[in-house]
């Protein structure tokens, strides 16, 4: 059925990992056209600072909420506590993806970053729902609040959340797990800005309904920004081809290789939020196993298409022993 499939299988995969320095700067991860599978930036410091600042802010905001008898501040403190949990979730996943493979988890725990980004997207949408629910209730019965206290606490929130978001902004372009952390902080900064605008408007006009109306507008903005994170995370969790990977171009490249007459069982998926994996069967009738070809294919897939982990199986195309995975509908 196969022309030394075990040898072809092993060599292509080994090559994809044999030159970490050569490929680190050229892998195009699923989050971006120029991610770095083996050289992902370390955001430990950003996570530590973000968690510390936001935990402290939650404590201060809750205390002032009690003192000012402000339900809005107490609700926002609860929302910010959820964001601290979101940061911890993303931080934990960023650490887990670096764990070495084991006999049980043969890919390591790379997929944890996909699960974390999906969970963070869901948390953000839940937070949006809570903001809208509270705002609608307050539209029906507007209540006076201590605007000056709310104003100053919200202003501090803008500074803390903006500083934290900026620390994650660079990584958010190439890693949707980091983008989830960035969106959490950016959303909080937007909410705090809305609180400031609403407080100033209420002080100037006396219109209490402006506060919940601004909250609803900000919730809509956050939902629009979160939707792309949710869909990208969900697609990666379902093993879809990452958005930045050109599957037809990869298939055309493999089909153009010397003496290859057919490409089938081609699968491309995200191992993590920054690494892409690929498996494929190449039919080369009568051709000997060529280690140089396999080495070159693994190198080209990494350099041109951002596939860090490729496994290629060579088949002779013997009609008496057809590959049962050849039909496109068979997985």
BAVEXBA-783696 format. One record per residue (C-alpha): x, y, z; chain; residue number from 1. Coordinates in nm, 2 decimals. Layout:
N
[[X Y Z] 'A' NUM]
...
END
This chain:
331
[[0.00 0.00 0.00] 'A' 1]
[[0.27 0.25 0.09] 'A' 2]
[[0.63 0.30 -0.01] 'A' 3]
[[0.80 0.28 0.33] 'A' 4]
[[0.54 0.50 0.49] 'A' 5]
[[0.69 0.48 0.84] 'A' 6]
[[1.02 0.62 0.71] 'A' 7]
[[0.86 0.90 0.52] 'A' 8]
[[0.63 0.98 0.81] 'A' 9]
[[0.91 1.01 1.06] 'A' 10]
[[1.16 1.21 0.85] 'A' 11]
[[0.92 1.49 0.74] 'A' 12]
[[0.81 1.54 1.09] 'A' 13]
[[1.16 1.52 1.24] 'A' 14]
[[1.28 1.78 1.00] 'A' 15]
[[1.00 2.02 1.09] 'A' 16]
[[1.15 2.04 1.44] 'A' 17]
[[1.52 1.99 1.37] 'A' 18]
[[1.60 2.35 1.30] 'A' 19]
[[1.43 2.56 1.56] 'A' 20]
[[1.65 2.86 1.49] 'A' 21]
[[1.61 2.85 1.12] 'A' 22]
[[1.23 2.85 1.14] 'A' 23]
[[1.16 3.05 1.45] 'A' 24]
[[1.15 3.38 1.26] 'A' 25]
[[0.95 3.27 0.97] 'A' 26]
[[0.65 3.07 1.10] 'A' 27]
[[0.32 3.23 1.01] 'A' 28]
[[0.09 3.13 1.30] 'A' 29]
[[-0.29 3.11 1.28] 'A' 30]
[[-0.33 3.45 1.43] 'A' 31]
[[-0.11 3.63 1.19] 'A' 32]
[[0.08 3.61 0.87] 'A' 33]
[[0.41 3.65 1.06] 'A' 34]
[[0.38 3.47 1.39] 'A' 35]
[[0.66 3.28 1.56] 'A' 36]
[[0.58 2.93 1.65] 'A' 37]
[[0.91 2.85 1.82] 'A' 38]
[[0.98 3.21 1.94] 'A' 39]
[[0.65 3.33 2.09] 'A' 40]
[[0.71 3.64 2.30] 'A' 41]
[[0.70 3.59 2.67] 'A' 42]
[[0.42 3.79 2.83] 'A' 43]
[[0.47 3.67 3.19] 'A' 44]
[[0.56 4.02 3.31] 'A' 45]
[[0.26 4.17 3.13] 'A' 46]
[[0.03 3.91 3.29] 'A' 47]
[[0.18 3.96 3.64] 'A' 48]
[[0.15 4.34 3.62] 'A' 49]
[[-0.20 4.32 3.47] 'A' 50]
[[-0.33 4.08 3.74] 'A' 51]
[[-0.17 4.28 4.02] 'A' 52]
[[-0.30 4.62 3.90] 'A' 53]
[[-0.65 4.49 3.83] 'A' 54]
[[-0.68 4.30 4.15] 'A' 55]
[[-0.59 4.61 4.34] 'A' 56]
[[-0.84 4.81 4.15] 'A' 57]
[[-1.12 4.56 4.21] 'A' 58]
[[-1.05 4.60 4.59] 'A' 59]
[[-1.05 4.98 4.57] 'A' 60]
[[-1.35 5.00 4.35] 'A' 61]
[[-1.56 4.77 4.57] 'A' 62]
[[-1.46 4.97 4.88] 'A' 63]
[[-1.57 5.30 4.72] 'A' 64]
[[-1.88 5.13 4.59] 'A' 65]
[[-1.99 5.06 4.94] 'A' 66]
[[-1.88 5.41 5.07] 'A' 67]
[[-2.06 5.59 4.79] 'A' 68]
[[-2.36 5.35 4.79] 'A' 69]
[[-2.31 5.31 4.42] 'A' 70]
[[-2.45 4.99 4.27] 'A' 71]
[[-2.28 5.08 3.94] 'A' 72]
[[-1.93 5.08 4.10] 'A' 73]
[[-2.00 4.75 4.28] 'A' 74]
[[-2.13 4.59 3.96] 'A' 75]
[[-1.82 4.71 3.77] 'A' 76]
[[-1.60 4.57 4.05] 'A' 77]
[[-1.76 4.23 3.99] 'A' 78]
[[-1.71 4.27 3.62] 'A' 79]
[[-1.34 4.36 3.67] 'A' 80]
[[-1.30 4.06 3.89] 'A' 81]
[[-1.42 3.85 3.60] 'A' 82]
[[-1.15 4.01 3.38] 'A' 83]
[[-0.88 3.92 3.64] 'A' 84]
[[-1.00 3.56 3.61] 'A' 85]
[[-0.98 3.60 3.23] 'A' 86]
[[-0.62 3.73 3.26] 'A' 87]
[[-0.53 3.43 3.48] 'A' 88]
[[-0.69 3.19 3.23] 'A' 89]
[[-0.49 3.34 2.94] 'A' 90]
[[-0.17 3.34 3.15] 'A' 91]
[[-0.21 2.98 3.25] 'A' 92]
[[-0.27 2.88 2.89] 'A' 93]
[[0.04 3.07 2.78] 'A' 94]
[[0.24 2.87 3.03] 'A' 95]
[[0.08 2.53 2.94] 'A' 96]
[[0.16 2.56 2.57] 'A' 97]
[[0.53 2.54 2.66] 'A' 98]
[[0.49 2.20 2.84] 'A' 99]
[[0.68 1.92 2.68] 'A' 100]
[[0.49 1.63 2.51] 'A' 101]
[[0.42 1.32 2.71] 'A' 102]
[[0.32 0.97 2.63] 'A' 103]
[[-0.04 1.07 2.70] 'A' 104]
[[-0.04 1.42 2.56] 'A' 105]
[[0.17 1.37 2.25] 'A' 106]
[[0.13 1.73 2.13] 'A' 107]
[[0.20 1.86 2.48] 'A' 108]
[[-0.07 2.10 2.60] 'A' 109]
[[-0.06 2.35 2.31] 'A' 110]
[[-0.43 2.33 2.26] 'A' 111]
[[-0.49 2.50 2.60] 'A' 112]
[[-0.43 2.84 2.44] 'A' 113]
[[-0.72 2.78 2.20] 'A' 114]
[[-0.95 2.67 2.48] 'A' 115]
[[-0.84 2.98 2.68] 'A' 116]
[[-0.91 3.22 2.39] 'A' 117]
[[-1.26 3.06 2.34] 'A' 118]
[[-1.34 3.08 2.71] 'A' 119]
[[-1.23 3.45 2.72] 'A' 120]
[[-1.45 3.53 2.42] 'A' 121]
[[-1.74 3.37 2.60] 'A' 122]
[[-1.66 3.55 2.93] 'A' 123]
[[-1.66 3.88 2.74] 'A' 124]
[[-2.00 3.82 2.58] 'A' 125]
[[-2.14 3.72 2.92] 'A' 126]
[[-2.00 4.05 3.06] 'A' 127]
[[-2.17 4.24 2.78] 'A' 128]
[[-2.50 4.07 2.85] 'A' 129]
[[-2.47 4.16 3.22] 'A' 130]
[[-2.39 4.53 3.13] 'A' 131]
[[-2.69 4.55 2.89] 'A' 132]
[[-2.93 4.38 3.15] 'A' 133]
[[-2.83 4.62 3.42] 'A' 134]
[[-2.85 4.92 3.18] 'A' 135]
[[-3.20 4.82 3.07] 'A' 136]
[[-3.32 4.78 3.43] 'A' 137]
[[-3.18 5.13 3.52] 'A' 138]
[[-3.34 5.29 3.21] 'A' 139]
[[-3.67 5.19 3.37] 'A' 140]
[[-3.58 5.34 3.71] 'A' 141]
[[-3.29 5.58 3.69] 'A' 142]
[[-3.12 5.64 4.03] 'A' 143]
[[-2.90 5.93 4.14] 'A' 144]
[[-2.53 5.83 4.22] 'A' 145]
[[-2.24 6.00 4.37] 'A' 146]
[[-2.10 6.13 4.04] 'A' 147]
[[-1.78 6.28 4.17] 'A' 148]
[[-1.67 5.95 4.34] 'A' 149]
[[-1.78 5.75 4.04] 'A' 150]
[[-1.59 5.99 3.81] 'A' 151]
[[-1.26 5.96 3.99] 'A' 152]
[[-1.27 5.58 4.04] 'A' 153]
[[-1.36 5.54 3.67] 'A' 154]
[[-1.07 5.77 3.57] 'A' 155]
[[-0.83 5.54 3.76] 'A' 156]
[[-0.99 5.25 3.58] 'A' 157]
[[-0.92 5.40 3.24] 'A' 158]
[[-0.55 5.44 3.33] 'A' 159]
[[-0.50 5.09 3.47] 'A' 160]
[[-0.69 4.91 3.20] 'A' 161]
[[-0.53 5.11 2.92] 'A' 162]
[[-0.18 5.05 3.05] 'A' 163]
[[-0.26 4.67 3.08] 'A' 164]
[[-0.41 4.66 2.73] 'A' 165]
[[-0.11 4.83 2.58] 'A' 166]
[[0.12 4.56 2.72] 'A' 167]
[[-0.08 4.29 2.53] 'A' 168]
[[-0.15 4.49 2.21] 'A' 169]
[[0.16 4.38 2.02] 'A' 170]
[[0.11 4.01 2.09] 'A' 171]
[[-0.26 4.03 2.01] 'A' 172]
[[-0.18 4.05 1.64] 'A' 173]
[[-0.02 3.70 1.63] 'A' 174]
[[-0.19 3.51 1.91] 'A' 175]
[[-0.56 3.51 1.97] 'A' 176]
[[-0.51 3.40 2.33] 'A' 177]
[[-0.31 3.72 2.39] 'A' 178]
[[-0.57 3.91 2.19] 'A' 179]
[[-0.84 3.78 2.43] 'A' 180]
[[-0.64 3.93 2.72] 'A' 181]
[[-0.60 4.26 2.52] 'A' 182]
[[-0.97 4.28 2.44] 'A' 183]
[[-1.07 4.22 2.81] 'A' 184]
[[-0.85 4.52 2.92] 'A' 185]
[[-0.95 4.74 2.62] 'A' 186]
[[-1.32 4.66 2.69] 'A' 187]
[[-1.28 4.76 3.06] 'A' 188]
[[-1.10 5.08 2.95] 'A' 189]
[[-1.40 5.16 2.72] 'A' 190]
[[-1.65 5.09 3.00] 'A' 191]
[[-1.46 5.32 3.24] 'A' 192]
[[-1.45 5.59 2.97] 'A' 193]
[[-1.82 5.55 2.92] 'A' 194]
[[-1.88 5.59 3.29] 'A' 195]
[[-1.67 5.91 3.29] 'A' 196]
[[-1.86 6.05 2.99] 'A' 197]
[[-2.20 5.95 3.14] 'A' 198]
[[-2.11 6.10 3.48] 'A' 199]
[[-2.01 6.43 3.33] 'A' 200]
[[-2.32 6.44 3.11] 'A' 201]
[[-2.55 6.37 3.40] 'A' 202]
[[-2.38 6.64 3.61] 'A' 203]
[[-2.43 6.89 3.33] 'A' 204]
[[-2.78 6.80 3.23] 'A' 205]
[[-2.94 6.61 3.52] 'A' 206]
[[-3.06 6.35 3.28] 'A' 207]
[[-3.01 6.02 3.47] 'A' 208]
[[-3.10 5.81 3.18] 'A' 209]
[[-2.78 5.90 3.00] 'A' 210]
[[-2.58 5.67 3.22] 'A' 211]
[[-2.75 5.34 3.12] 'A' 212]
[[-2.78 5.46 2.76] 'A' 213]
[[-2.40 5.51 2.73] 'A' 214]
[[-2.35 5.16 2.89] 'A' 215]
[[-2.56 5.00 2.62] 'A' 216]
[[-2.37 5.18 2.34] 'A' 217]
[[-2.04 5.06 2.49] 'A' 218]
[[-2.17 4.71 2.53] 'A' 219]
[[-2.25 4.70 2.16] 'A' 220]
[[-1.90 4.82 2.07] 'A' 221]
[[-1.75 4.55 2.29] 'A' 222]
[[-1.97 4.28 2.13] 'A' 223]
[[-1.86 4.37 1.78] 'A' 224]
[[-1.50 4.36 1.88] 'A' 225]
[[-1.54 4.03 2.06] 'A' 226]
[[-1.72 3.85 1.78] 'A' 227]
[[-1.41 3.80 1.56] 'A' 228]
[[-1.23 3.65 1.87] 'A' 229]
[[-1.52 3.41 1.93] 'A' 230]
[[-1.54 3.29 1.57] 'A' 231]
[[-1.16 3.25 1.53] 'A' 232]
[[-1.13 3.06 1.86] 'A' 233]
[[-1.43 2.84 1.77] 'A' 234]
[[-1.29 2.76 1.43] 'A' 235]
[[-0.95 2.66 1.58] 'A' 236]
[[-1.12 2.45 1.84] 'A' 237]
[[-1.30 2.26 1.56] 'A' 238]
[[-0.97 2.21 1.37] 'A' 239]
[[-1.06 2.45 1.09] 'A' 240]
[[-0.78 2.56 0.86] 'A' 241]
[[-0.65 2.88 1.03] 'A' 242]
[[-0.76 3.20 0.85] 'A' 243]
[[-0.41 3.31 0.75] 'A' 244]
[[-0.32 2.97 0.59] 'A' 245]
[[-0.37 2.94 0.21] 'A' 246]
[[-0.48 2.58 0.18] 'A' 247]
[[-0.52 2.58 -0.21] 'A' 248]
[[-0.17 2.73 -0.24] 'A' 249]
[[-0.03 2.45 -0.01] 'A' 250]
[[-0.21 2.18 -0.21] 'A' 251]
[[-0.09 2.32 -0.54] 'A' 252]
[[0.27 2.33 -0.41] 'A' 253]
[[0.26 1.97 -0.29] 'A' 254]
[[0.10 1.86 -0.62] 'A' 255]
[[0.38 2.03 -0.81] 'A' 256]
[[0.66 1.83 -0.64] 'A' 257]
[[0.87 1.60 -0.86] 'A' 258]
[[0.69 1.28 -0.97] 'A' 259]
[[0.39 1.35 -0.74] 'A' 260]
[[0.07 1.24 -0.93] 'A' 261]
[[-0.18 1.29 -0.65] 'A' 262]
[[-0.22 1.47 -0.31] 'A' 263]
[[-0.49 1.34 -0.07] 'A' 264]
[[-0.58 1.32 0.30] 'A' 265]
[[-0.45 1.68 0.34] 'A' 266]
[[-0.53 1.82 0.68] 'A' 267]
[[-0.43 2.16 0.82] 'A' 268]
[[-0.51 2.28 1.17] 'A' 269]
[[-0.39 2.49 1.46] 'A' 270]
[[-0.20 2.30 1.72] 'A' 271]
[[-0.22 2.61 1.93] 'A' 272]
[[-0.31 2.98 1.88] 'A' 273]
[[0.04 3.03 1.72] 'A' 274]
[[0.14 2.70 1.56] 'A' 275]
[[0.00 2.52 1.25] 'A' 276]
[[0.02 2.15 1.18] 'A' 277]
[[-0.02 1.96 0.85] 'A' 278]
[[-0.05 1.60 0.74] 'A' 279]
[[-0.07 1.48 0.37] 'A' 280]
[[-0.03 1.17 0.15] 'A' 281]
[[0.17 1.22 -0.17] 'A' 282]
[[0.15 0.95 -0.44] 'A' 283]
[[0.48 0.91 -0.63] 'A' 284]
[[0.45 0.59 -0.85] 'A' 285]
[[0.78 0.41 -0.89] 'A' 286]
[[0.98 0.68 -0.72] 'A' 287]
[[1.22 0.58 -0.43] 'A' 288]
[[1.19 0.74 -0.09] 'A' 289]
[[1.38 1.07 -0.11] 'A' 290]
[[1.50 1.21 0.22] 'A' 291]
[[1.62 1.52 0.05] 'A' 292]
[[1.27 1.58 -0.10] 'A' 293]
[[1.10 1.53 0.24] 'A' 294]
[[1.35 1.76 0.41] 'A' 295]
[[1.29 2.03 0.15] 'A' 296]
[[0.91 2.00 0.17] 'A' 297]
[[0.92 2.04 0.55] 'A' 298]
[[1.15 2.34 0.52] 'A' 299]
[[0.93 2.50 0.24] 'A' 300]
[[0.61 2.44 0.43] 'A' 301]
[[0.76 2.62 0.73] 'A' 302]
[[0.92 2.91 0.54] 'A' 303]
[[0.65 2.98 0.28] 'A' 304]
[[0.33 2.87 0.45] 'A' 305]
[[0.40 2.89 0.82] 'A' 306]
[[0.34 2.52 0.89] 'A' 307]
[[0.57 2.44 1.19] 'A' 308]
[[0.47 2.07 1.22] 'A' 309]
[[0.44 1.88 0.90] 'A' 310]
[[0.40 1.50 0.85] 'A' 311]
[[0.42 1.37 0.49] 'A' 312]
[[0.34 1.01 0.39] 'A' 313]
[[0.47 0.88 0.06] 'A' 314]
[[0.27 0.62 -0.14] 'A' 315]
[[0.35 0.43 -0.46] 'A' 316]
[[0.00 0.43 -0.59] 'A' 317]
[[-0.03 0.06 -0.62] 'A' 318]
[[-0.39 0.00 -0.76] 'A' 319]
[[-0.40 -0.34 -0.58] 'A' 320]
[[-0.35 -0.17 -0.24] 'A' 321]
[[-0.53 0.17 -0.27] 'A' 322]
[[-0.52 0.41 0.02] 'A' 323]
[[-0.84 0.39 0.22] 'A' 324]
[[-0.80 0.76 0.31] 'A' 325]
[[-0.78 0.88 -0.05] 'A' 326]
[[-1.14 0.98 -0.10] 'A' 327]
[[-1.20 1.34 -0.01] 'A' 328]
[[-1.50 1.26 0.21] 'A' 329]
[[-1.30 1.01 0.43] 'A' 330]
[[-1.13 1.14 0.74] 'A' 331]
END
